[in-house]
Amino acid sequence: MPRSPSHIYNMASCITEVNRGSRAPVAIGIATMSSAEMIAAGMKGKGLTVLHTYLDQLWAFGDKSNPPLIALLAPETAEPSVSEEEEDVSVESHISEDCTEVDANIEALTICAGSNVYSGEQKGDDETGDTQSATEVEASVEECQEVEEDDGKTPQEQMDELLWQCFLHALKSKVKKSELPLLTSTFLRSHMYSCCPKGKTLDIKKSSYKKFSKFLQSVQQQNIVQVKELSKGVESIVDINWTHNEIRSFTVSELPPDGDTTETTETPNEEKPYHPPEIVSIYSISARLLPLFQDSQHKKGDILSGSDVRNIITNYVKSSDLVNEQNKNLVSVDPVLCDCLLNKGEQHEVTQLRWDELFTRCLERMQPCHQVTFPGHAPIIRKGNIEPVEISIAQRGSNKKITLVKNLELYGLDPQAVANIMQHRVQASTTISPVPGSKDRVLVQIQGNQVNHVGKLLLDEYRIPRKYVQGLEKAPKPAKKK
């Protein structure tokens, strides 16, 4: 790279920069001064306005080829002597042999620190442009080095490989058969993007496919997935060939080409298998029944199970000798039992109670509670009986019906996850809205009467007991056969 003009040119001339040992241009610009003025200025100051360089954005729009190696017409002449002071103000940006594929170094010559000046020859158009900063050149060089270090593959080829890897990873570990049909947009947004390795960004526009629909057409031709347009303008994956060699041979622990050690363990966003909770009815001692439990050292508000209550009542009856000698199924009512279990109108009439009636009256007069235990979590105790999952039908507009589902949170179900599953299965719109009068509960709304599908999801897949699901009788009746 000559450090002084080797040819004579005027100001505003179009000049080019070449590699050392080659006549192939690597930069083009407009001279801001003539060659004579450059020499007179001591090769200091801004001498060139760069229009286009190798590795800039304009080059990236093309085929991204490297400059050819064109032999010189004559041997290079010796460079004029340049003082050490002048050499200190020049900045060189070296491009490696792997990037240029020629044994040459491209120098970003700046006559004054902070400005790029390229010297060369060739007259042309009288056009001006923005000057490319030295940092942009260095960034382009580093990008090129990173690209070429990856087995010499182009960025487009690397993006194609990343797209294919994320696609197989999502099919292998994210998508479940129960989710089909699955919207292609949901598959890309919720499954494929989450499978992208750390340090990489999945950008389909930078791949050879440009659009996700074209990529799906390609994999559909390979008989990996089947895509159909179930509604106008909306495509869904309706079937997956799980036995295809590409899916079977792909391993989730497979590392990307650059050796990125991305963990393949379960992420917080990944769906965990649902296990129904264990629900037990329990009871709290009320003030009215406190005299009945004082002998067992219990106080007001203590929590007891149904079996504990039966044992305490049985021990009290036997210790007080209240069992009828002639009929063991009857219990005599003493003053304590009378005050605790009998109404005012019964206190002078009822003198004996059957065992089952005694237990029933006792449990009815205690404060009902329930205990919910999820696998791996501590039990949760709440007052009152647990509310069932309530399924109802509401009418909107003229003759449009929607299915409403609430109280899913009480059973550890995510309402948004339930809404997504129902949206995929019935191909109907779903929304989430707050329950009126409640701060921490939401209502799942599904277009149409979907009671059968919701019931099948709750009973068969989530295995919630039938007694905790209310409203299944509102399912549409099957049409009568003619």
N, C-alpha and C positions, 0 to 999 in steps of 0.2 A: 504494500500500500504506500504510494508516494506521499511524503509529508509536505510536498510543495507541488504546485501545478506543473505538469509535464507538457501541457499543451496550452495554446493561447486561445482564450475565449472571452467574450464580452459579458457585461452584466445582463441579467435576464436570459442568458442562454440556458438551454436544457442540457444538463450534463448527467452522466451516469457514473456509477461506482462499480468496479469489477473486483473479482477475487485476485489475489496474488497468483501469478502463473496462469491466469485464464482471462479470456476476453469476454466471458459471460457476465452481463450486467446483474447486479444484486440490489441496486438502488437507483432511483432517478429523482432529480430535483431541479430547482431553478437557482442559478447563481445570483447571489445578492450583490456581488461585485465582480469586476473583471479579474482575470488572472494577474494582470499587472498591479492592480490595487491590492490584491492579496499579498503579493511579494512586498509591496511598499509598506503594508501594514505589519510586516513581520510575521505573517501567518497568524495574526490574532484578530479576534472578532468573529461575527457571524458571517459565514461565507456561502451558505447553502440553505435553501428552504426545501425540505424533503417532501416529495409528493407520494412516493410509493417505494416500499422496501420489501425485500425477501422476509417472509414470516409475519407480515402485517395482516390486518383484517381483510384487505383486498385479496391478498394471496390466499387467505383461508377460504374464500368463496370459490376458488378454482379447483383444479385437481390436486393441489398441494404437492406438486412435484419439486424436486431439487434442481438448482441451476446446473446446466450442462457444463462440461469441462471443454473449453475451446482453447486450443493452443495459441500462443502468442505468434504474431507475424514476425517479430524480430526479438532478439534478446533484450531483456530489460536493461536500461541504462542505470548506472550507479546513482544512487540517491544523493541529492545535494546534502552537504553537511548541515546539520541542524544542531543548534546549541542545546545543552542539557536543559536549559530553562524552558525552551520551546517544546521539548519532548515531554516535560512534566505536565503540560496542559492538555495533552491528547489522551483520550479515553478509548480503550480497545475492548470490543465485545467479541470474544472468541467463540466460534461455533465448532463443536467437536467433529471428528472425522465421521462418527456414526451418524450425525445429523446431516451433514453436507455430502457424505459419501465421496468426497474428494479431499485431497491433502492440501487444504487451503484454509486460511483464517480470514473471517470477515471483520473488519475493523470499523467501529463507529467513530470516525475522526471528528473531534471537536476542536476548533481553533481556539475557542474560549470556553472555559468550564461551564457546563450546563447547556450548551448548544451543540447540535450535531451538524458536521460539515462533511460532505462527501466530495471528493475531487475526481475528475475524470474528463471525458469528452463526449460530445455529441450534441448537435444543435437540434432544436425541436420547437414544440408549441410554447407560446408565451403564457403559461398558466401558473398560478400560485396555489399553495395549500398550506395546511397546518403542519408545523414541525413536530415530528415524532420525538418524544423525550427519550433520554437514555434509559430510564426505568422501564418504559414500554418495550424497548428493544431487548433488554435483559430478560423481561418476563416472557417475551416471545421465544427467546433462545431456550430458557428453562423449560417452557412448555414443549418445545420441539424435542428437547433431550428426553423428557419424561415419556413422550409418545414413542420415540424410536427405541427407547430402552426396553419396551415391552415387546420383545421378539420381532421388532420391526413392523408391527401391525398399525394400521391407520386408526385414527380416533373413531371412525365409523365402524370399522371391524370390531374394535374393542366394545363399543356400545351395543353392537349386535350380540356379542358374547354375553355381556352383562344382562341384556334383555332376556336372552334365552335362559340364563342361569336363574334369574328371579322368577321367570315363568314356571320352570320345573320345580324350583324350591317351593313356590306357593301351592302348586298342585300336590306336592309330596307331603307337606306338613301343615298347610293352612286350611285347604278346602275340604269339607266333609260332604259325603254323599247326600246327607239330609238337607244341605243348603241348596241343592239344585232344584229348579233352575236358578242360576246366579247371574245377576246383571253384570255385563262386562265392565261397566264403569266401576261398580263396587269391587269386582275382582282386582282391577288395576289399583284402585285407591286404597283398599283395606288390606289386600293380601300381597300384591307384588311389591309395592313400595316398601313395605315393612321387611321384605326379604333382601333388600339391597344391602351389600356389605358396608361396613363402616369406612368412611373416607371416600366413598363413591356416590355419585348421583345418577339416578336412572332418568334419562332424558330421551324419550322416543323420537323426538324431532331430530336428534343427532344420529339416529340409526339409519340404516338403509331403507327401513320401512316407512319412516316419517309419521305414520299414523298407526294407532293400536289396532284399528279394524283390519288394516292390511296384514299386520303380523298375525292376527287371529285367522285370517284367510289362509295364510301359509301353514300354520299348525293344523288347521282343519283339513287341508289337503293331505297332510301326513297321517290323518286319522288318529290324532291325539285327543282332540276335543270336537264337540259338535255344537255349533252356534246357530241359533235361530232368532228371527225377529218376531217375538211373541206379541208385541204391540208395535204400532206404527212408529218407526224411528228409534226403537229401543231394542237392542240386541241382548240376548242372554245366553249363557253357557248352559245347555240342557243336558249334556252327557259328557263324561270323561272316560277315556279308554285307559283304565288303571293298569291294564296288562301290557301296555305299549312298552317296547324296549327302552325308549328314552326315559320314561318315568321310572321303570323298574331299576335301570342301571344308575340313575342319578342318586347320589348320596347327599344328605343335607349337610354333612360335615365337610363337604368338598370346599377347598380353599380357592379364592380367586387367583388369577394368574400372578398378581404382584405379591402374593404371599401374605395377604391381609388375614390375620388370625381372628376373623369374626366369630364370635360365639354363636352357637346355634341352640343355646338353651332357651327355655320358654321366656318370653318377654312379658312385661306387665299387660300389654295389649292383647296377648294371645288368649284365646278362649280356654277356660278350664272346665273340665267335666263337672256337671252339676250332680250333687247328691242331696236328696230330700232330707229335711231336718227331722229329728225325732221330737214329737210333740206330746207332752204329758200334761194332763189336767191336775192341778194342785189347788189347795184351799188355804185360806188365811183365817185364823181364829178371830171371830168378831167379839165385840164387847158383850153381847147377849149370851154367847156360849162360853164365855170365860170360866164361869163356875164349874162347868163340866170338865174342863181341862186343867184345873188347878192342881188336882192330885197328881197329875203326870208332869208337874213342874214346867208347864208351858204358860206363856203370857200372850197378851193381845198382840196380833199381827204376826205371830209365828206361822211359818209355812209348813203344811203337812200334805202328804200324799193321801189318796183315798184309802189305801190299805192301812196307813198309820192311823187315820181317823177311826176306822173300823176296830182296830186293835185296842185303841184307847177307850172307846165306848164299851167294848166287850169286857175289858178289865174292870171298868167302873161298875157295870151291871153285876158282874160276878162278885166283886169285892163288897158291894152293897147288898148282896143277896136279894136281887130283884127278879130273878128268874122264877116264873110260876112253876110250882112243884108239880101240879097236875098236867100242865101243858108247857113243855119246854120251849115252844115257839113263841110264847108270850112273855112280855117283860112288864112288870109292875111299874107304874109311874110314881116316882117319889117327888118331893118338892123341888129338887134341883132340875129333874127332867121336865117337870110341869112348867117351871118358869122359862126354861130354855127352849122347849120344843112345842108347847101347846099354845094355841091362840087363846084369847080371853074368853071366848064363848065355849071353849072346850075344857077349860080348867076344872069345871065342876061335873063334867060328864064323862070324860075319857079317863079311865083308870089303868088301862093296859094297852100296850102297843106290840105289834108283831116286830120281829127282828128287822126285816127288810124295811118296814115303815119307819122304824126307829133310825136306821142308818140314812134313809132318804131325807127325813125331816132334818137331821143333823147337817147333812151336806148342803141342803137348800138354804139353811140359815147361816152358812159360812160364806166368806168373801171368795168368789171364784177367781182363780188365777191360772196361768198356764206357763209352762216351761218349754222353751224351744232350744234344742241342742243341734248345732251344725257340726259335721265331722271336723275334728281338729280345733274346735273353738270351745270356749267356756259356755256353760248354759246361760240362757237369757230368760229372766223371769219377768212377766208382765201381768198387770192386774186385768181381771175380766177374762172372758173366753176369747180365744183367737178368732179373728174374723176370717171367713172363708174367702177364697178367690172368687170374686163376684163377676159373672158374665151377664151382660144385659144387652138389649137391642134398643136403639133409639132411631127415630125417624127424622131425617133432614130434608128440607125442601118438599117437593110434591110427593114423590114416592121412593125416595132414596133412604136406605137403611144403613146404619153403621153399627159395628160391634164394639162394645165398651168392656174393658177388662181392668179391674183394679185390685188392690191389696197384694200385688205380686211381691212387693218388698218384704212383706211379713214372712215369706217363705224363702227368702234369700235369692229371689230371681231378679235379674236386671230387666226393667221394663223396656229399655232401648234394645237390648238383645232379643227379647221376645218380639218386639215390633219388627226388627230386621228379618227375623226368621219367617214371620207371617207374611211380610211383604214379598219375600222370595217365593214362598210356597203357593200363595193364592194370587200372586201378581196383582196386588191391589195396594193402593196408597195407605200408609199408616202415619199417625202423628202421636206425639206425646204432649199431654197438657196436665197442669196441676189439678188435683182433686179439690173442689171448692171446700173451704173451711179447714184444709189440712196444709201444713207447711212442708212435710217431708214425704208426701205421697203423690204419685202421678197416675194418670189415666191413659191407657193405651187405646187408641181409636183405630179401627180397621174398617175400610170401606166394604159395605155389603154385610150379609148375614154369614159370619164365619164361625159360628158356635161349634160346629162339628170339628173344624180344623183346630180351634183353640183347645177344645176338650181332649182331642187326640194328643196334642202336644203336652198338655199338663198331666194327663193320666198315664199315657203309654211311655213317653220319653222322659219326662221329669219325675214320674212315679209319685205324684202327690196323691194321697188317699182320697177316694171318692167323696167322703164326707166333708172334705175341706174345699170342694169345688161346687159352687152354686150357680144355677142358671143353665145347666145342660139341656133342660127340657125345652129351651127356647130355640133349639136347632130347627132349621127348616125341614118340614116333612117331605119324604120322597114322593115324587110325582106318581100318581096311580097309573098302572099299566092299562093301556086300552085293549 
